[in-house]
Amino acid sequence: KIPERFNLSNPYPNPFNSSTNLKIENPNFEVLQLEIYNIKGEIIQSIKNKNLLKENSIYVWNANDYPSGIYFFELSSSKKSIIKKSVYLK
């Protein structure tokens, strides 16, 4: 069965070292935004582009410029949002 709405799978690997993969399913080609937050709740990266409009895609987040810690990934549209958590270990 095809999902009616978009979905964000758990980041993998998790915990990760240097980069993690975010699988995005977008069967209705909704306009999506991906925001990455640090443990303080600060947005450290925001992505809104045509690559997130694909039906299925994997976004690879490279964390080399950031400190070890817990990060949150929020995928949202105008109607819904999904948040996933991952641990970065250098």
Beta strands, then each sheet from edge to edge (+ up, - down):
strand 1: 7-8
strand 2: 19-25
strand 3: 33-37
strand 4: 43-47
strand 5: 56-62
strand 6: 69-76
strand 7: 81-88
sheet 1: 1+ 2- 5+
sheet 2: 4+ 3- 6+ 7-
end
